[in-house]
Amino acid sequence: MIENIILIIIAIVLSIIGMANLFINKDKHVMEGLDFTFIFLYYIDEIIYFFFFNLSFDSIFTIETVNIFYNISIVLRVIKLALLGSIHSYVLIESKIKYLPAFIYSFLSGVIGIQIFLFNAFEITLIQSSYVFRLRDYLLFSLIISFNAIMLIFPAFIQRICSKNIGSKKKRSLFNLCIIYYLIDVFVYIIYFFHPIVNLRYLHSLFFLSFLVFIDIVSLRNFDLFIILTNKIYDFSVFHRSGVLLFSYNFERGEEIEDSMLKGSILIGINHILSNFIDKKDKLNLIKMKDRDIIFDYNDKFGFGILIIAKNKNKTLSKAVKLFMESFLDEYQEILKKINEQSRIIDISQFNMTKNLVKAYFNPFIP
């Protein structure tokens, strides 16, 4: 009983650390609500799963009670793996086939859940003050074997062929490490599930907790890994309506540049286009090209805009653009006002702190 409670407490503490870090960094890293919800649910699922899993073996409960606990833990683990696998394929695969793994995972999860709760699938015995569960339903045996085999093979295969879509080498290495850890955890659980001895159960628990520690460390030191994987920003520019380039940053090189690919005539042309059709506040505009998107936003009142060349436009990038525009205006409103009202010569050195704003809102995209 005591060791089970200790394991549960450790899991709760580790999950709380992860959730707290998630909440603290939500706005800092321009995380979308759906991303926040998925990761938050992952931690909640982990806590509830580990709680029921460990209480299932304690002899203070009746056989009927621990049978319910164990069944709940299996279903929660299946749901967790299906959720993680679905997110993994959705993020990495860039074609419509990205939805197929999620359909397969969901179908098998539903069938396994029905089979577990409709039939008495386990033989439960009490050995040395601890319950042992042995599966006696051959259909459920086949379903769980198939599900776990798929959860081993599909993510490994998708990671192998689609890891090139991840935006940077650092994120690729971290994500590969996450997948390796995930695969080992699944494999250890499979061994325990079909050979339920105490030592393998504790081995699974240790792997479970070490994986939570690993996720917490990654999220604390490299939180951006959970926000943006496959997108890239190539070039970022802030321009004045006169055509003067106020600031330019190359994301591939990770440095501010003076000679941007955006020349004055191009900026004046963009400014002319924007002045003719932007009539809504906070409206992002997009030019789609074959392998990248050109995203631009413009403040008509103060006469400045930003232009981003990225792999593709998404909600995270759109939110970052909005926050950057607001902060840039707060920082340089008086300077821009004087330039526009007095027709002053623009001293671009006055905008040299823009790099800090770029790093604040677009840090997930910096290699």
N, C-alpha and C positions, 0 to 999 in steps of 0.2 A: 504493500500500500504506500509506504513512505517514498520508495524510489519512483513509483508512478507519479505521485504528487509533485516530486522534485522535477521530473522530466516535463510535466505539464507547465509548471511555473516558469521553467527556463524557456519553453516555447512561447509562452504568453509574453514574457519580458522581451524576447528577441523580436516578436511580431509587433509589439508596441513601439519599440525603437524604430522599426521600419516604417510603421504607419505615421509616427510623429515626424520623422524625416520627410516622408511623403507630403504631409500636410504643410510643414514649414516651407518646403521648396515649391509648392504648387504654383504660386504666383511668380516667384523668382525665376523659374524656368519655363514660364508661359505654358504650363501644362493644360491640356484640354480636359474638360470635365469627364469625358468618356474614358480617357487614359487613366485619370485619377481613380475612377470608379472600379475599373478592371483590376488595378494593382491593389487597391484597398480590399476588394472582395477576395483576392488571392490570400492576403494575410488573414482575413477573417476565416476563410475556409481552412487554412492551415491550423489555426488555433482550435476550431471545433473538431476537425478531423483527429488531431493528436489527442485532444481531450477524451473523445469517445474510444479511440484506439487503445489508450493506456488503461482506462477504467474497465475495458472489456475483460481484463485478465484478473481482476481483483476478486477474491473469494468472499468479500463481504456482501456482494450482490448475488442475487439468485441467478440460476441458469437462464431463466426467461429474460431477465433484465440484461445480462451481459450479451445474450444473443441479439437483442435489439441494438445495444451499443455497437457491437461488432459489425452488424449489417449497415448501420448508419455510417460508420467509419469507412467501409468499403465504398459505399455510394458517394460519399464526399470526396474520397480520393479519385474515384473515376471521373467525377465532375471537374475536379481540379485539373487532372491531366488533360481532359477534353478541352477545357478552357485555355490552358497554356498552349496546347497543340494547335488550337484554332487561331489564337493570336499569332503564334509563330509563323504559320503558313500564310496568314493574311498579310503580315508585315513584309515577309521576304519575297513571296511570289508576286510577280508584276503582271500576271494575266488573270483572266476570269476563273481559271482552274483553282485559284486561291481559296474558293469557297468549297471545293470538293472535300478536302480533309475535314473541315468543320462538320459537314453533313455526315461523313462516315463516323467521326467521333461521337456526335450527338446521337446517331441511330444506335450505336453499340452501347452507349451509356444508358439510354432508355431501356433497351432490352435487358441489360444486366440488372438495372434497378428493379424492374418488374419481376425478374426471375428470383432475385434475392428476397423480396418482401412477400411474394406469393407462395413460396415453397420453403420448407424447412431444410436448408441446404447444408447445415453444418452438424457434425457430431461433436458435442462438447463434453470434455472430461476434466476433472479436477486432479492436478498433479502437483504435489508439494505447494499447496496453498495458492495455486495459480491455474486459471482455466487455460485449456488448450483447444484450439478449433481446428477440426479436420474436415475438409470439404468432401461431401459424399454425393453431390449432384453432378453428374457427368456433363450435362448440358451447360451448367454454370461454369464448370471446369473448362470446357471448350471455349466458352464466351470470354472468360477472363484471360485465358491464354492468348486468344486471338487479339483481344483489346490491347493487352500489354505488349504483345509482339508488334502490333501496328504502332503503338506509342513509342516503341524503340526504333523501328525501321523508318517510318515516315519522317519524323523530325530530323533524324540523322541524314537521310537522303536529301531532304529539302535544304538542310544546312549546307550540305556538300555542294549542291549545284547552284544555290542562290546566295551564298555568302558574299559573292562578288558585288551584290547589290547594296551591301552595307556601305555607308558613306565614307568611313575612314578605317585605316588599318587598326587603330587602337580599339575602336568599337567592335571591329570584326574579331579581334583576338579575345576581348572580354566576352563577347556573345558566344564564341566557340567554346570558351571555358565554361560558361553557364550551361550550354547544351551538354557538354561532357559530364558535368556534375549531375545534371538532370538524368541522363541516361544511366549513370552508375546507380543513382537512387532508385530508379525504376527496376533495374536489374536485381538489386539487393532485396527489394520488396517482393519480387516474383519468387526468388529463392525461398524467402521466409514463408510466403503464403502457401507454398506447396510442400514445405518441410518445416512446420511451425514449432521449432524448438526455441527455448528461452534465449539462448545465446544469439541466434539469428534475429530474434525480436529486438533485443537490445542493440544489435548491430544496425538494424534498420532505424531505430530511434536515434542513434548517434549520427548516422548519415543524414537523417532528417534535420536534426538540430544544427549540424555543421553546414548544411545547405542554407539554413536560415541565417547563420552567421556570415556565410559567404555573400548572400544577397544583401544583407545589411551593410557589409563592408563596401561592396560595389556601389550601393545606393548612396552611401555617405561620401565616398570619394569620387565616384563617377556617376552621379545621379542622371546625367544627360543620356546615359545608355538606355534608360527606360522611356525617353521622350522621342528621340529622333534617331533612326537607324539608317534608313535607305535614302533619305533626301540629302541634297548637297546645295550649298550656295557657292557660286564661282566668283562673282564680282558684286560689290556693293558700292553705290555712289549716292552722295547727297549733292544736289545742284540748286542753284538760284535761277530765278526766271530770266535773268539776263544771259544765261548760258554759262556762267562761271561755275566751275566745279569746286564745291566747298570742301568735300572730303571724299576719299575713295579708299576702299579696303579690299584686298585680294584674299579670299578665304582659303584658297589652295596653298598659297604661300604663307598665310597667317600674318600678313603685315600690311601697314598702310603704304599706299603707292601714290606717287605724284603724277605719273604718266598713265592715266587710265585709258582703257579702250574706248571710253566715251568722250569724244571730242566736243568742243563747243557747239558746232553746227548741229550735231546730233541732239544735244541737250536742248538747244533752242527749238528744234523741230518737235521734240517730245513735249516741251512746254506749250507750244502752239496747239498741238493736238489736245492736250489736257484742258487747256483754257476753253476749248470749244465744246467739250462734251461732259466734263465733270460738273455735276450739279447737286451731288449728294455728299454729305459729310461722311467721312470714314469709308468711302467706297474704294475698294482695291480694283485696279485695272490690270489686265493681263494680255500679253501677246504670246501665243503658243507657237513654239518652233518644233522641229522634228525631235530633238533630244533634250530640250530645255525650255523653260518658261522665262519670260521677261515680265517682272512684276513691278508696277510703279504706283506710287501714291503721291498726292500733291495737296499742299495747303495753299489755297487761292488767296487768302487774306494776307499772309506774310510772304508769299511768293517763293516758296521752296518746295522741293520734292525729293523723293528717294527712288532709286531704280535698282532692282535686284535681278541678277541673272542666276537662276536656280535650276536644279534638275526638274522639280515640279512644285507647283503651288499646293499647299495643304493648310489645314486649319491652324496648326501650330505656327507656321510661318506667317500666316495672315495676322494672327494675334500678336506676334512679335513685332510686325510692322506697325500695327496700331499703337502699341506701347512705346515703341521707339519714337514715332512721330510726336506723341504727347510729351515725352521727356525732352526731346530735342527742342521743341517749342518752349518748354519751361526754362531750359538752359540758355537759349539764345534769342528769346523773344525781343529783348531790348536792342540787341545788336541788329537783328533783321529789321526792326522797326526804323532804326536810324538810317540803315542802308536804303530802305525803300522811300522814306520821306525826304531825305537830304541828298539822294542820288550820290552817295559817297562811293569812293573807290573801295572795292571789297578786299579786305585783308584776310585771306583764308587762314592765317595763323590764329585768328581769333576762334576758329572752330576746331582747334587741335585736340580738345577734350572729347570730341565725338567718338573717338576710339573706345573710350570707357563705356559709352552708351551702347556701342555695337557689341562689346563683350558682355554687357549686362543682359541684353535681350536676345542676342544671336549666338551665345556661347555654345549651345548644343551643336551648332553647325560648323564650329571651328575645329579643324582636324587636330 
